[in-house]
Amino acid sequence: MALCEWCGNVIDEDEVNDFCDETGIWTDYIKKELCKDCLEQAWEDDVDGIFYDKCEECGCEFDIIEANSYFNSDSSVGDLYRSDVEDKKGKTLCASCALGYIDEMYDDQKDYEEDDDESEDLSVEDAALIWESNGYDEDYMYGYSEEELRDALD
């Protein structure tokens, strides 16, 4: 019969298992012998040193509360939470791997935007044809002057 390290009460394993089912934390990754009430309090108060998990990307064991705190203190993530990134990636991630994944997403987005900008560069000939087919509307000049477009049509 184990006693809770915080309050000294007898630990009811069924209640601890209920807490684990509700939070998705495995009992193997709880580092202190705590009753359900103390576990809930620690979870609500974001107490570090109790709840751990294993990163499916790099394999490290990490403190869930510390990882969330570290991740959310990084100004580059905006309103994202580590769990949001885990949902997108489909894996449990430590803060370092989650931030790395965000960097990859931003790099991919930047590459896409750069590729997109390049694909929007129209030759003067193509721009002239579009401009002509739209009744010489100035909204379809794509940065070319009227003279450049008319020369391209000739």
ChimeraX commands (.cxc) that place a marker at each C-alpha (Angstrom):
marker #1 position 0.00,0.00,0.00 radius 0.5
marker #1 position 1.74,3.14,-1.28 radius 0.5
marker #1 position 1.33,6.52,0.37 radius 0.5
marker #1 position 1.12,9.84,-1.44 radius 0.5
marker #1 position 4.40,11.77,-1.21 radius 0.5
marker #1 position 2.53,15.05,-0.79 radius 0.5
marker #1 position -0.46,14.41,1.47 radius 0.5
marker #1 position 0.37,11.03,3.01 radius 0.5
marker #1 position -2.94,9.44,2.02 radius 0.5
marker #1 position -3.15,5.91,0.66 radius 0.5
marker #1 position -2.88,5.88,-3.14 radius 0.5
marker #1 position -5.84,4.27,-4.87 radius 0.5
marker #1 position -4.34,2.82,-8.08 radius 0.5
marker #1 position -7.74,2.74,-9.81 radius 0.5
marker #1 position -8.16,6.49,-9.22 radius 0.5
marker #1 position -4.64,7.14,-10.50 radius 0.5
marker #1 position -5.44,5.08,-13.59 radius 0.5
marker #1 position -8.63,7.14,-14.08 radius 0.5
marker #1 position -6.54,10.33,-13.93 radius 0.5
marker #1 position -4.12,8.87,-16.48 radius 0.5
marker #1 position -6.98,7.90,-18.79 radius 0.5
marker #1 position -8.43,11.43,-18.56 radius 0.5
marker #1 position -5.12,13.18,-19.26 radius 0.5
marker #1 position -3.51,10.69,-21.61 radius 0.5
marker #1 position -0.46,10.37,-19.37 radius 0.5
marker #1 position 0.93,6.89,-18.85 radius 0.5
marker #1 position 1.42,5.81,-15.26 radius 0.5
marker #1 position 5.00,4.86,-16.17 radius 0.5
marker #1 position 5.70,8.54,-16.87 radius 0.5
marker #1 position 4.57,9.88,-13.49 radius 0.5
marker #1 position 7.75,10.39,-11.46 radius 0.5
marker #1 position 6.25,10.83,-7.99 radius 0.5
marker #1 position 3.99,8.59,-5.94 radius 0.5
marker #1 position 0.90,10.81,-5.71 radius 0.5
marker #1 position -2.79,10.19,-5.09 radius 0.5
marker #1 position -5.34,11.26,-7.70 radius 0.5
marker #1 position -6.17,14.51,-5.87 radius 0.5
marker #1 position -2.52,15.54,-5.68 radius 0.5
marker #1 position -1.94,14.52,-9.32 radius 0.5
marker #1 position -4.89,16.66,-10.39 radius 0.5
marker #1 position -3.59,19.59,-8.34 radius 0.5
marker #1 position -0.10,19.21,-9.79 radius 0.5
marker #1 position -1.54,19.04,-13.30 radius 0.5
marker #1 position -3.75,22.12,-12.81 radius 0.5
marker #1 position -0.90,24.10,-11.21 radius 0.5
marker #1 position 1.63,23.10,-13.91 radius 0.5
marker #1 position 4.06,21.61,-11.39 radius 0.5
marker #1 position 7.18,20.36,-13.14 radius 0.5
marker #1 position 9.16,17.28,-12.17 radius 0.5
marker #1 position 6.15,14.96,-12.06 radius 0.5
marker #1 position 4.77,14.29,-15.54 radius 0.5
marker #1 position 7.06,12.96,-18.25 radius 0.5
marker #1 position 6.71,11.62,-21.75 radius 0.5
marker #1 position 8.95,10.26,-24.48 radius 0.5
marker #1 position 9.57,12.19,-27.70 radius 0.5
marker #1 position 8.76,10.06,-30.73 radius 0.5
marker #1 position 11.09,12.15,-32.87 radius 0.5
marker #1 position 14.40,12.15,-30.95 radius 0.5
marker #1 position 13.66,9.56,-28.25 radius 0.5
marker #1 position 14.39,11.77,-25.25 radius 0.5
marker #1 position 12.34,11.61,-22.08 radius 0.5
marker #1 position 11.07,15.07,-21.19 radius 0.5
marker #1 position 9.12,16.86,-18.49 radius 0.5
marker #1 position 5.74,17.73,-20.02 radius 0.5
marker #1 position 5.23,20.89,-17.95 radius 0.5
marker #1 position 8.76,22.19,-18.63 radius 0.5
marker #1 position 8.39,21.42,-22.33 radius 0.5
marker #1 position 5.09,23.31,-22.53 radius 0.5
marker #1 position 6.56,26.25,-20.63 radius 0.5
marker #1 position 9.70,26.35,-22.79 radius 0.5
marker #1 position 7.73,25.97,-26.01 radius 0.5
marker #1 position 5.19,28.66,-25.10 radius 0.5
marker #1 position 7.93,31.11,-24.03 radius 0.5
marker #1 position 9.35,31.05,-27.57 radius 0.5
marker #1 position 7.99,34.14,-29.31 radius 0.5
marker #1 position 8.13,32.52,-32.74 radius 0.5
marker #1 position 5.25,30.15,-32.02 radius 0.5
marker #1 position 2.54,32.77,-31.54 radius 0.5
marker #1 position -0.66,31.20,-30.24 radius 0.5
marker #1 position 0.39,27.62,-30.91 radius 0.5
marker #1 position 0.81,25.07,-28.16 radius 0.5
marker #1 position 3.15,22.08,-28.21 radius 0.5
marker #1 position 0.07,19.85,-28.29 radius 0.5
marker #1 position -1.16,21.66,-31.44 radius 0.5
marker #1 position 2.11,20.77,-33.17 radius 0.5
marker #1 position 1.84,17.19,-31.92 radius 0.5
marker #1 position -1.64,17.00,-33.42 radius 0.5
marker #1 position -0.35,18.21,-36.80 radius 0.5
marker #1 position 2.72,15.97,-36.73 radius 0.5
marker #1 position 0.86,12.97,-35.27 radius 0.5
marker #1 position 3.62,12.28,-32.75 radius 0.5
marker #1 position 4.50,13.11,-29.16 radius 0.5
marker #1 position 7.23,15.76,-29.36 radius 0.5
marker #1 position 9.58,17.40,-26.89 radius 0.5
marker #1 position 9.78,21.20,-27.06 radius 0.5
marker #1 position 12.95,21.14,-29.13 radius 0.5
marker #1 position 11.49,18.84,-31.79 radius 0.5
marker #1 position 8.18,20.75,-31.81 radius 0.5
marker #1 position 10.03,24.04,-32.36 radius 0.5
marker #1 position 12.12,22.36,-35.08 radius 0.5
marker #1 position 8.94,21.22,-36.78 radius 0.5
marker #1 position 7.59,24.79,-36.69 radius 0.5
marker #1 position 10.85,26.05,-38.21 radius 0.5
marker #1 position 10.43,23.47,-41.00 radius 0.5
marker #1 position 6.83,24.61,-41.57 radius 0.5
marker #1 position 7.91,28.26,-41.79 radius 0.5
marker #1 position 10.79,27.36,-44.12 radius 0.5
marker #1 position 8.43,25.34,-46.33 radius 0.5
marker #1 position 5.95,28.23,-46.36 radius 0.5
marker #1 position 8.74,30.69,-47.19 radius 0.5
marker #1 position 9.96,28.43,-50.02 radius 0.5
marker #1 position 6.38,28.13,-51.29 radius 0.5
marker #1 position 5.91,31.90,-51.20 radius 0.5
marker #1 position 9.22,32.43,-53.01 radius 0.5
marker #1 position 8.24,29.84,-55.63 radius 0.5
marker #1 position 4.82,31.45,-55.88 radius 0.5
marker #1 position 6.37,34.89,-56.46 radius 0.5
marker #1 position 8.56,33.48,-59.22 radius 0.5
marker #1 position 5.61,31.82,-60.91 radius 0.5
marker #1 position 3.76,35.11,-60.99 radius 0.5
marker #1 position 6.48,36.78,-63.06 radius 0.5
marker #1 position 4.88,37.14,-66.48 radius 0.5
marker #1 position 6.77,37.91,-69.61 radius 0.5
marker #1 position 5.75,41.17,-71.23 radius 0.5
marker #1 position 4.29,39.17,-74.12 radius 0.5
marker #1 position 2.04,37.09,-71.84 radius 0.5
marker #1 position 1.05,40.16,-69.85 radius 0.5
marker #1 position 0.19,41.98,-73.08 radius 0.5
marker #1 position -2.10,39.17,-74.23 radius 0.5
marker #1 position -3.89,39.10,-70.88 radius 0.5
marker #1 position -4.15,42.91,-70.86 radius 0.5
marker #1 position -5.60,42.86,-74.37 radius 0.5
marker #1 position -8.08,40.07,-73.59 radius 0.5
marker #1 position -9.34,42.12,-70.64 radius 0.5
marker #1 position -10.10,45.19,-72.74 radius 0.5
marker #1 position -6.86,47.03,-71.96 radius 0.5
marker #1 position -7.88,47.30,-68.30 radius 0.5
marker #1 position -5.10,48.82,-66.19 radius 0.5
marker #1 position -5.72,46.20,-63.49 radius 0.5
marker #1 position -4.18,43.66,-65.89 radius 0.5
marker #1 position -0.93,45.46,-66.69 radius 0.5
marker #1 position 1.21,43.39,-64.24 radius 0.5
marker #1 position 3.65,46.21,-63.60 radius 0.5
marker #1 position 4.35,46.93,-67.26 radius 0.5
marker #1 position 3.73,50.32,-68.84 radius 0.5
marker #1 position 1.12,50.77,-71.53 radius 0.5
marker #1 position 3.88,51.41,-74.04 radius 0.5
marker #1 position 5.66,48.13,-73.16 radius 0.5
marker #1 position 2.42,46.18,-73.51 radius 0.5
marker #1 position 1.47,47.79,-76.83 radius 0.5
marker #1 position 4.98,47.13,-78.21 radius 0.5
marker #1 position 4.66,43.49,-77.17 radius 0.5
marker #1 position 1.35,43.18,-79.04 radius 0.5
marker #1 position 2.86,44.51,-82.26 radius 0.5
marker link #1:1,2 radius 0.2
marker link #1:2,3 radius 0.2
marker link #1:3,4 radius 0.2
marker link #1:4,5 radius 0.2
marker link #1:5,6 radius 0.2
marker link #1:6,7 radius 0.2
marker link #1:7,8 radius 0.2
marker link #1:8,9 radius 0.2
marker link #1:9,10 radius 0.2
marker link #1:10,11 radius 0.2
marker link #1:11,12 radius 0.2
marker link #1:12,13 radius 0.2
marker link #1:13,14 radius 0.2
marker link #1:14,15 radius 0.2
marker link #1:15,16 radius 0.2
marker link #1:16,17 radius 0.2
marker link #1:17,18 radius 0.2
marker link #1:18,19 radius 0.2
marker link #1:19,20 radius 0.2
marker link #1:20,21 radius 0.2
marker link #1:21,22 radius 0.2
marker link #1:22,23 radius 0.2
marker link #1:23,24 radius 0.2
marker link #1:24,25 radius 0.2
marker link #1:25,26 radius 0.2
marker link #1:26,27 radius 0.2
marker link #1:27,28 radius 0.2
marker link #1:28,29 radius 0.2
marker link #1:29,30 radius 0.2
marker link #1:30,31 radius 0.2
marker link #1:31,32 radius 0.2
marker link #1:32,33 radius 0.2
marker link #1:33,34 radius 0.2
marker link #1:34,35 radius 0.2
marker link #1:35,36 radius 0.2
marker link #1:36,37 radius 0.2
marker link #1:37,38 radius 0.2
marker link #1:38,39 radius 0.2
marker link #1:39,40 radius 0.2
marker link #1:40,41 radius 0.2
marker link #1:41,42 radius 0.2
marker link #1:42,43 radius 0.2
marker link #1:43,44 radius 0.2
marker link #1:44,45 radius 0.2
marker link #1:45,46 radius 0.2
marker link #1:46,47 radius 0.2
marker link #1:47,48 radius 0.2
marker link #1:48,49 radius 0.2
marker link #1:49,50 radius 0.2
marker link #1:50,51 radius 0.2
marker link #1:51,52 radius 0.2
marker link #1:52,53 radius 0.2
marker link #1:53,54 radius 0.2
marker link #1:54,55 radius 0.2
marker link #1:55,56 radius 0.2
marker link #1:56,57 radius 0.2
marker link #1:57,58 radius 0.2
marker link #1:58,59 radius 0.2
marker link #1:59,60 radius 0.2
marker link #1:60,61 radius 0.2
marker link #1:61,62 radius 0.2
marker link #1:62,63 radius 0.2
marker link #1:63,64 radius 0.2
marker link #1:64,65 radius 0.2
marker link #1:65,66 radius 0.2
marker link #1:66,67 radius 0.2
marker link #1:67,68 radius 0.2
marker link #1:68,69 radius 0.2
marker link #1:69,70 radius 0.2
marker link #1:70,71 radius 0.2
marker link #1:71,72 radius 0.2
marker link #1:72,73 radius 0.2
marker link #1:73,74 radius 0.2
marker link #1:74,75 radius 0.2
marker link #1:75,76 radius 0.2
marker link #1:76,77 radius 0.2
marker link #1:77,78 radius 0.2
marker link #1:78,79 radius 0.2
marker link #1:79,80 radius 0.2
marker link #1:80,81 radius 0.2
marker link #1:81,82 radius 0.2
marker link #1:82,83 radius 0.2
marker link #1:83,84 radius 0.2
marker link #1:84,85 radius 0.2
marker link #1:85,86 radius 0.2
marker link #1:86,87 radius 0.2
marker link #1:87,88 radius 0.2
marker link #1:88,89 radius 0.2
marker link #1:89,90 radius 0.2
marker link #1:90,91 radius 0.2
marker link #1:91,92 radius 0.2
marker link #1:92,93 radius 0.2
marker link #1:93,94 radius 0.2
marker link #1:94,95 radius 0.2
marker link #1:95,96 radius 0.2
marker link #1:96,97 radius 0.2
marker link #1:97,98 radius 0.2
marker link #1:98,99 radius 0.2
marker link #1:99,100 radius 0.2
marker link #1:100,101 radius 0.2
marker link #1:101,102 radius 0.2
marker link #1:102,103 radius 0.2
marker link #1:103,104 radius 0.2
marker link #1:104,105 radius 0.2
marker link #1:105,106 radius 0.2
marker link #1:106,107 radius 0.2
marker link #1:107,108 radius 0.2
marker link #1:108,109 radius 0.2
marker link #1:109,110 radius 0.2
marker link #1:110,111 radius 0.2
marker link #1:111,112 radius 0.2
marker link #1:112,113 radius 0.2
marker link #1:113,114 radius 0.2
marker link #1:114,115 radius 0.2
marker link #1:115,116 radius 0.2
marker link #1:116,117 radius 0.2
marker link #1:117,118 radius 0.2
marker link #1:118,119 radius 0.2
marker link #1:119,120 radius 0.2
marker link #1:120,121 radius 0.2
marker link #1:121,122 radius 0.2
marker link #1:122,123 radius 0.2
marker link #1:123,124 radius 0.2
marker link #1:124,125 radius 0.2
marker link #1:125,126 radius 0.2
marker link #1:126,127 radius 0.2
marker link #1:127,128 radius 0.2
marker link #1:128,129 radius 0.2
marker link #1:129,130 radius 0.2
marker link #1:130,131 radius 0.2
marker link #1:131,132 radius 0.2
marker link #1:132,133 radius 0.2
marker link #1:133,134 radius 0.2
marker link #1:134,135 radius 0.2
marker link #1:135,136 radius 0.2
marker link #1:136,137 radius 0.2
marker link #1:137,138 radius 0.2
marker link #1:138,139 radius 0.2
marker link #1:139,140 radius 0.2
marker link #1:140,141 radius 0.2
marker link #1:141,142 radius 0.2
marker link #1:142,143 radius 0.2
marker link #1:143,144 radius 0.2
marker link #1:144,145 radius 0.2
marker link #1:145,146 radius 0.2
marker link #1:146,147 radius 0.2
marker link #1:147,148 radius 0.2
marker link #1:148,149 radius 0.2
marker link #1:149,150 radius 0.2
marker link #1:150,151 radius 0.2
marker link #1:151,152 radius 0.2
marker link #1:152,153 radius 0.2
marker link #1:153,154 radius 0.2
view
